[in-house]
Amino acid sequence: GRVGGRSSANAPLVHSCCVPQVEPEYPEYQRVPAGPMPSTLCRTIAPFSIAPDPERCYYVECEDVTSFDLRNVRPAGGIMGILMDVPWGEGFPEALAKFDFARAVAPGGFLFCWVAKEWIAKLLHFLEAIGFCFVEKLVWVMCHANNRIVREPSRFLHQSKTSLMIFRAPTQSSAKGVDLRHQRNPDVIFDFVQHPLSNRTKPEFVYEVIETLLERALEVLSESGKFHLVELWAPRLSKREGWASIAQAPS
């Protein structure tokens, strides 16, 4: 482009300049100053959340989750999906043998269990012994806020992921497994570890995975106080529509 003007002697002046062409579809880069962030640039607000309908969710705290009677929330046909975040350590998985969750699951229902790599073998042997068959697993690669992968200490190799193992309850048919041919969710997700002050330790995305796989579980709520989706060792004070959440009471 050209910019015109006149000098102090009223002589015409012409200056040629190059005007950069900005592509509207290109990303825009913005520089954010290093922390601590000045209060003039940002403002802390509460996260957006909608309170669930109390008639469409259930929450209770127990001193021992394994002592909870699942018949209190089990519908007539059985629970279609149970999500467990077992506190692996001393006494587990032996303590699960005292927990009669297998009878609460509907025939062909699903069990979703969070487990670290060092406990996978024991979990497989325990559940296969009571009739459950392994279907699939979802891997959560844990990341810090700066997108670096977590490297927690472990016995042999660093621990950077945890797995959601998916099992299916036995059915009366001869089929022993299930083929997820129409899978609509990824097998591996990269997500941040939660803040230490947060009551939720696992990605919320897993609820969407389960509700996608068992989409009818949220629709069938014909019996009051009965739920087809149950979470054991749920985060404290967490409620989700269509779910019965059983949390461990603080000691």
N, C-alpha and C positions, 0 to 999 in steps of 0.2 A: 504494500500500500504506500501511498504518498501523503505527506503532511506538508501543507503550504503555509506561507506567512510572508511577512516583510521585515526587513532590517530597519535599524534606526535611520538609515538614509533612504528609507522607502523603496529599497530595492527588493524585488521578489526573491523569495527563498523557497526552495523545494527540497524536502528531505525524504528519501526513500527508506522505508522500514519494512521488516518482515513480520507480518502478523501470524502468530502460530494458529494452526487449524486444530481446534479441539473436537475430538470425536465424541459425540454425546454418549456412546455406548461404552466408552472406556471407563474403568474405575477411577474414582477420585481418591487421592491420597491426602490424609490429614495427619499432621504431627501432634502427638499427645505428649505433653511434658512428663518427665519422670516424676515418680512419687517422692514425697507425699503430694497428692493432688490438691492444689489450692481450692479453697471453698468457693472462690469466685467463678470457677469453671464447672463445677458439678454440684449436684444437690442430691442428697440421699433420700430415696423414697422407698416405701414398703413394696414388696413384690405383689404383683397382681394375682389375686386368687379369688375363686368363687366358692363360698361355703357349700358343701354338699347337702343334699336334702337328707335330714336326719332319719326319714322313713325309708330311705334307700341305701343306708349304710349301717354298719354295726361296729362298735369298738368296745374292747374290754381289756383290762390289764390283769395279769395273773402272776402270782408269785412263782409258779412253775407252769410254763406253757404246756408241757407234756401232760399235765394233769387236767387240762381243759377238756370238757366233754363236748366233742364236735356234734353230738346229737342236738345240741341247743341251736345250731345254725344249719344243720343238714336238712335239705329238702327231701321229699319222699323218694325221689329217684336217685339221690346221691349227689355229692358235690362234683361238679364238672372239672374244676381246676383248683389245686392247692399250691400256693407259693410259699416256700420255706426259706428263711434266712437263718439257718441253724448256727448257733454259737459253737463252732467246732473247737474241740479241745478235750480236756479230760472228761471222760464219761460219755463221749459221743463217738461213733453212732450207736453205742450200746443203749443209751437212754431212749433212742427212737423205738427200740423193740418194745418198750413199755407203753408207747403211745399208739393207741389203736386208730391211727389215721387211715390205714389201708381199708378198713371196712366203711369208712365214711365216703370214700371216693366212689363215684358211680362206675359201673362197668364200662370200660373203655375211656374213663376219665384220665386227666393228666395231672402229673406231679412235677412241679418246677422247683428245683433246689439249687441255691447258691452254694458253691463249694470251691475251695482253693485246691490247687493242683495236688498237694500232698494227701488230700482226703478223697480224691476221686475213686481210687481203687476200692477203698473200704465201702464207700457209698454204693458203688456198682454191685459189689458182692452182697451187701445187705438187702438192697431193693430187689435184685434178681431172685434172692432166696425166698422172698414173700410174694413173688409172682409178677412184679413190675418188669417191663421191658424197656430198654433204652431206645429213645427215638432220635434225639438231636441235641445239640448244645449251642448255646449262645455265649460268645466270649466278649467280655468287657475289658478292653485295654484301658488301664487307668492313666490319666494324664493330670499333670499339674496345671495351674492357671496360666503358666507360660508355654503351654503345649508340649512340654517335655514329658516323656513317659516316666511313670513312677518306677522306682527301683527299690522295693522294700527288701530287707534282709531275709534270706531263706537258708535252708540247710545246705543246699548244693548250688543253686542258681538264684539270681535275683528274682523276686516275684513282682511282675508287672501287670498281671491280669488275674481275673477270676472268672469262673464259668458258671453259667446257668444250665444245669443238666435237666433235660426234659425226659420224663418217663411216662409210660402209659399203663394203666391198670389192666389186669386180665379181663377178657371178654368171654362170652359163651361160644363165640365163633371159633373156628380153627385158626384164624389169622392171629399171629403173635406180634405183629408190628404194624406200623402205619407209615405210609409214604407221603411226605409233605410235598407233593408235586406242584401245588399251587402256592408256593411260599411267597408271601408278600412282605417279608421283613428280612433285614440282613442277618448274617451269621456272626459278624464281628462289628462291634461298635466302639468308637473312641469317645470317651466322655471324661469329664473332670471328676476328680475325687471331691467329695462334699466338704464344705467348711466344717471345722471341728465343732462349731456351735450349732450346726444343723442337726435335726433329728433324723434326717434321711441319709442313709449311707450308701444306697445303691441307686443306679440311674432310674429316673421315672419312666424312661422309655420302655422298660420291661413290661409295664402295665399295658402299654399300647400293643406290645407284641402278643401278650396273652389274650387281650380282648379282641385282637384281630383273628387269632387262631380259634378262639371260642366266642365268636360274635353272638351266638344265641344265648350265651350265659348271662348277659346283661338284660336280655329281653324277658327271660322266663323268671319272673318274680311273683308267682301267683300266691305263694304262702307268705303271710306276714312274719317277718323275723327270720326267714330262711333264705339262704344265699347259695348260689352255684359257684361263687368264687370266694376263696378263703385265703387269707395271708396269716401264716404263723410266724412268730417272732417279728411282728410288724414294727415299724418305727413308732415310737411313742407319740401319741396325740395325732396320728395320721388317720384321716378318714377319706374314703373314696367311694363314690356312688357305685352300687352293685357289688361291693366287697364287704366281707366280714373280717375285721382286723383284730387279731389277738396278739397283744404285746406283752413283753416281759416287764413286770413291775420293778421299779428301781429298788435295789437292796438297801 
